[in-house]
């Protein structure tokens, strides 16, 4: 794959992640992978190199989408020695395995919503920042079962924020949209912060949407509990510096002034400032996950 094509692929993953979160992006990626296998036309001996190239590109996205990386590693192990001379039989094997991964993701998503519901109490005022599918689906489910609560949606880049606004408006969830930089004026109104993540790393960091570290710090300072939604597939075996957070330099023109600005796609949150990690089995308090992760 040409470097230009590789960078375009990485951008597609980041764009989807901004709107769908890591879980939703992983589902879309698996569906696209299946479609590409269905549509590919090649000789039987050409299929494995094409599949290997796509997998390596997926595993090296900037930043890495840890749930998808884990699923690709599982897939590689299951496909080892399975590429044969019958092209259609091999394609069907690949599709079946990828559909198994989709099913696993969907089950994890359902379990995360069940766990998330236990974190919402009557009359909570919850700060929401990220586009995590688990958080959105939890809020929708809580509304449907009649739990009274309010959401403070922090407006950042509108591409990232609009999905939250659409969800809250469409599901009639009581909400207020406030600028991210103005949270300090609303912080005493809230009693919880729900945050999604791409990855949790062995050096006790979480790869989160850009700006999340500042919001977490403000909540920690004001003793607002931080709930980090991170299913078991998001726990990475690579340290935070290896997660390939994307950096770009943009030339901007504002008010007749031209300047260069450096922007990162994500930031790192210290787990010491997180009060609960929400997993499939429920919300794990800091004292417990500190022991588990030795952080």
C-alpha positions as CSV (number, residue, x, y, z in Angstrom):
1,X,0.0,0.0,0.0
2,X,1.4,3.4,-0.9
3,X,2.1,5.7,2.0
4,X,-0.4,8.3,0.8
5,X,-3.1,5.6,0.7
6,X,-2.1,4.4,4.1
7,X,-2.4,7.9,5.6
8,X,-5.8,8.4,3.9
9,X,-6.9,5.1,5.5
10,X,-5.7,6.3,8.9
11,X,-7.7,9.5,8.5
12,X,-10.8,7.6,7.6
13,X,-10.4,5.6,10.9
14,X,-9.9,8.9,12.9
15,X,-12.9,10.5,11.2
16,X,-15.1,7.5,12.1
17,X,-13.7,7.4,15.6
18,X,-14.7,11.1,16.1
19,X,-18.3,10.3,15.4
20,X,-18.7,6.6,16.4
21,X,-16.1,6.0,19.1
22,X,-13.7,3.0,19.2
23,X,-16.5,0.4,19.5
24,X,-18.6,1.8,16.7
25,X,-15.5,2.2,14.4
26,X,-14.5,-1.4,15.1
27,X,-17.9,-2.6,14.0
28,X,-17.8,-0.5,10.8
29,X,-14.3,-1.7,10.1
30,X,-15.3,-5.3,10.4
31,X,-18.3,-4.8,8.1
32,X,-16.0,-3.1,5.5
33,X,-13.5,-5.9,5.8
34,X,-16.2,-8.5,5.2
35,X,-17.4,-6.5,2.2
36,X,-13.9,-6.3,0.7
37,X,-13.5,-10.1,1.0
38,X,-16.8,-10.6,-0.7
39,X,-15.9,-8.2,-3.6
40,X,-12.2,-9.0,-4.1
41,X,-11.3,-10.7,-7.4
42,X,-7.9,-12.4,-7.4
43,X,-6.2,-15.7,-7.6
44,X,-6.2,-18.0,-4.6
45,X,-2.5,-17.4,-4.0
46,X,-2.9,-13.6,-4.0
47,X,-5.6,-13.5,-1.2
48,X,-3.3,-14.0,1.8
49,X,-0.9,-11.2,0.9
50,X,-3.8,-8.8,0.4
51,X,-5.4,-9.8,3.7
52,X,-2.1,-9.5,5.5
53,X,-1.5,-6.1,4.1
54,X,-4.9,-4.8,5.2
55,X,-4.5,-6.3,8.7
56,X,-1.2,-4.6,9.2
57,X,-2.6,-1.3,8.1
58,X,-5.5,-1.7,10.6
59,X,-3.1,-2.6,13.4
60,X,-1.0,0.5,12.7
61,X,-3.7,3.2,12.6
62,X,-2.9,6.5,14.3
63,X,-3.9,6.2,17.1
64,X,-4.3,2.5,17.4
65,X,-7.9,1.2,17.9
66,X,-7.1,-1.3,20.6
67,X,-10.4,-3.4,20.4
68,X,-9.9,-3.8,16.6
69,X,-6.2,-4.7,17.1
70,X,-7.1,-7.5,19.5
71,X,-9.7,-8.8,17.2
72,X,-7.3,-8.8,14.2
73,X,-4.7,-10.6,16.3
74,X,-7.4,-13.3,17.2
75,X,-8.3,-13.5,13.5
76,X,-4.7,-13.9,12.4
77,X,-4.3,-16.8,14.8
78,X,-7.5,-18.5,13.7
79,X,-6.6,-18.1,10.0
80,X,-3.1,-19.5,10.3
81,X,-2.7,-22.3,7.8
82,X,-6.3,-21.9,6.6
83,X,-5.5,-20.2,3.2
84,X,-6.0,-22.9,0.5
85,X,-6.2,-23.4,-3.2
86,X,-10.0,-23.0,-3.2
87,X,-10.5,-19.3,-3.3
88,X,-14.3,-19.3,-2.5
89,X,-13.8,-21.7,0.4
90,X,-11.1,-19.5,1.9
91,X,-13.2,-16.4,1.5
92,X,-16.2,-18.0,3.2
93,X,-13.9,-19.1,6.1
94,X,-12.6,-15.5,6.5
95,X,-16.1,-14.1,6.4
96,X,-17.3,-16.6,9.0
97,X,-14.5,-15.7,11.4
98,X,-15.0,-11.9,10.9
99,X,-18.7,-12.3,11.6
100,X,-17.8,-14.1,14.8
101,X,-15.8,-11.0,15.7
102,X,-18.7,-8.8,15.0
103,X,-20.9,-10.9,17.2
104,X,-18.4,-10.7,20.0
105,X,-18.3,-6.9,19.7
106,X,-22.1,-6.7,19.7
107,X,-22.3,-8.8,22.9
108,X,-19.7,-6.7,24.6
109,X,-21.7,-3.6,23.7
110,X,-24.8,-5.0,25.2
111,X,-22.9,-5.9,28.4
112,X,-21.5,-2.4,28.6
113,X,-24.9,-0.8,28.5
114,X,-26.1,-3.1,31.3
115,X,-23.1,-2.0,33.3
116,X,-23.6,1.6,32.4
117,X,-27.1,1.6,33.7
118,X,-26.0,0.7,37.2
119,X,-23.9,3.9,37.2
120,X,-26.9,6.2,36.6
121,X,-29.0,7.2,39.7
122,X,-32.2,9.2,39.8
123,X,-31.6,13.0,39.2
124,X,-27.9,12.6,38.2
125,X,-26.4,15.5,36.3
126,X,-23.8,13.8,34.0
127,X,-21.1,15.5,32.1
128,X,-20.6,13.8,28.7
129,X,-17.7,14.6,26.4
130,X,-16.9,11.7,24.1
131,X,-18.7,9.9,21.3
132,X,-18.5,6.5,23.0
133,X,-21.2,4.2,21.7
134,X,-21.4,2.6,25.1
135,X,-22.1,5.9,26.8
136,X,-24.7,7.0,24.2
137,X,-26.5,3.7,24.3
138,X,-26.5,3.7,28.1
139,X,-28.1,7.2,28.2
140,X,-30.7,6.2,25.6
141,X,-31.6,3.0,27.6
142,X,-31.8,4.9,30.9
143,X,-34.2,7.3,29.3
144,X,-36.3,4.5,27.8
145,X,-36.7,2.8,31.2
146,X,-37.7,6.1,32.8
147,X,-34.7,7.1,34.9
148,X,-34.8,10.9,35.5
149,X,-31.4,12.5,34.8
150,X,-29.8,15.4,33.0
151,X,-26.7,15.5,30.7
152,X,-24.3,18.4,30.3
153,X,-22.8,18.0,26.8
154,X,-19.4,19.6,26.4
155,X,-19.1,21.2,22.9
156,X,-15.8,20.7,21.3
157,X,-15.2,20.1,17.6
158,X,-18.7,20.0,16.2
159,X,-18.0,16.9,14.2
160,X,-17.5,15.1,17.5
161,X,-20.2,16.8,19.4
162,X,-23.1,16.6,17.0
163,X,-23.7,12.9,17.5
164,X,-24.3,13.5,21.2
165,X,-26.6,16.4,20.5
166,X,-28.6,14.3,17.9
167,X,-28.9,11.5,20.4
168,X,-30.0,13.6,23.3
169,X,-32.5,15.6,21.2
170,X,-33.8,12.6,19.3
171,X,-34.4,10.5,22.5
172,X,-35.8,13.5,24.5
173,X,-33.0,13.3,27.0
174,X,-32.9,16.4,29.3
175,X,-29.6,18.1,28.3
176,X,-27.7,21.4,28.1
177,X,-24.9,22.1,25.6
178,X,-22.0,24.2,27.0
179,X,-18.6,25.1,25.6
180,X,-15.8,22.9,26.9
181,X,-13.9,25.9,28.0
182,X,-16.8,27.2,30.2
183,X,-17.2,24.0,32.2
184,X,-15.8,25.6,35.4
185,X,-19.0,27.8,35.6
186,X,-21.2,24.6,35.5
187,X,-19.0,22.2,37.4
188,X,-21.0,22.5,40.7
189,X,-24.2,21.5,38.9
190,X,-22.8,18.1,37.9
191,X,-22.2,15.0,40.0
192,X,-20.7,12.5,37.5
193,X,-18.5,12.5,34.4
194,X,-18.8,9.8,31.8
195,X,-15.8,9.4,29.5
196,X,-15.0,6.9,26.7
197,X,-11.5,5.7,25.7
198,X,-9.6,4.1,22.8
199,X,-7.3,2.2,25.0
200,X,-6.0,1.6,28.5
201,X,-2.3,1.1,28.6
202,X,0.1,-0.9,30.9
203,X,1.6,2.4,32.1
204,X,-1.7,3.4,33.6
205,X,-2.9,5.9,31.0
206,X,-6.1,6.0,28.9
207,X,-6.1,7.3,25.3
208,X,-9.1,9.6,25.2
209,X,-10.6,12.3,23.0
210,X,-8.5,15.5,22.8
211,X,-9.2,17.8,25.7
212,X,-10.4,15.0,28.0
213,X,-7.4,15.3,30.3
214,X,-8.3,18.9,31.2
215,X,-11.9,17.9,31.9
216,X,-10.8,15.0,34.0
217,X,-8.5,17.2,36.0
218,X,-11.2,19.8,36.7
219,X,-13.6,17.0,37.8
220,X,-10.9,15.5,40.0
221,X,-10.2,18.9,41.6
222,X,-13.9,19.4,42.3
223,X,-14.5,15.8,43.5
224,X,-16.8,14.9,40.6
225,X,-16.4,11.1,40.1
226,X,-15.0,10.1,36.7
227,X,-16.4,7.0,35.1
228,X,-14.2,5.7,32.3
229,X,-16.0,3.3,30.0
230,X,-13.5,0.7,28.9
231,X,-14.5,-2.9,28.0
232,X,-12.0,-5.7,28.2
233,X,-11.0,-5.4,24.6
234,X,-9.6,-1.9,25.2
235,X,-6.8,-3.0,27.5
236,X,-3.7,-2.8,25.5
237,X,-0.4,-4.6,25.9
238,X,1.5,-1.6,24.5
239,X,2.6,1.5,26.6
240,X,1.0,4.8,25.9
241,X,4.0,6.2,23.8
242,X,3.4,3.3,21.3
243,X,-0.2,4.2,20.6
244,X,0.6,6.5,17.7
245,X,-1.4,9.5,18.7
246,X,-1.6,11.5,15.4
247,X,0.0,14.9,15.2
248,X,-0.6,17.4,12.5
249,X,0.5,21.0,11.8
250,X,-2.1,23.3,10.2
251,X,-1.6,26.7,8.6
252,X,-4.5,28.9,9.6
253,X,-5.6,32.4,8.7
254,X,-7.7,34.4,11.1
255,X,-8.2,38.2,11.4
256,X,-5.6,38.8,8.7
257,X,-3.1,36.8,10.7
258,X,-1.5,33.7,9.4
259,X,0.0,31.1,11.8
260,X,0.9,27.5,12.2
261,X,-0.9,25.4,14.8
262,X,0.0,21.9,16.0
263,X,-3.0,19.6,16.8
264,X,-3.1,16.1,18.2
265,X,-6.0,13.7,17.6
266,X,-6.2,12.4,21.2
267,X,-4.7,13.0,24.7
268,X,-3.6,10.8,27.6
269,X,-5.6,10.6,30.9
270,X,-3.9,9.5,34.1
271,X,-5.8,6.6,35.7
272,X,-5.0,8.1,39.1
273,X,-7.7,10.7,38.3
274,X,-10.3,8.1,37.4
275,X,-12.7,7.0,40.0
276,X,-14.4,4.0,38.3
277,X,-13.6,1.9,35.2
278,X,-16.9,0.6,33.7
279,X,-16.4,-2.9,32.2
280,X,-18.7,-5.7,31.1
281,X,-19.0,-7.0,34.7
282,X,-19.8,-3.6,36.2
283,X,-18.2,-0.4,37.5
284,X,-14.8,-1.2,39.3
285,X,-13.8,1.5,41.9
286,X,-10.4,3.0,41.9
287,X,-9.1,1.0,44.9
288,X,-9.9,-2.2,43.1
289,X,-8.6,-1.4,39.7
290,X,-5.4,0.1,41.2
291,X,-4.7,-3.2,42.7
292,X,-5.5,-5.1,39.4
293,X,-3.4,-2.7,37.3
294,X,-0.8,-2.0,40.0
295,X,-1.2,1.8,39.3
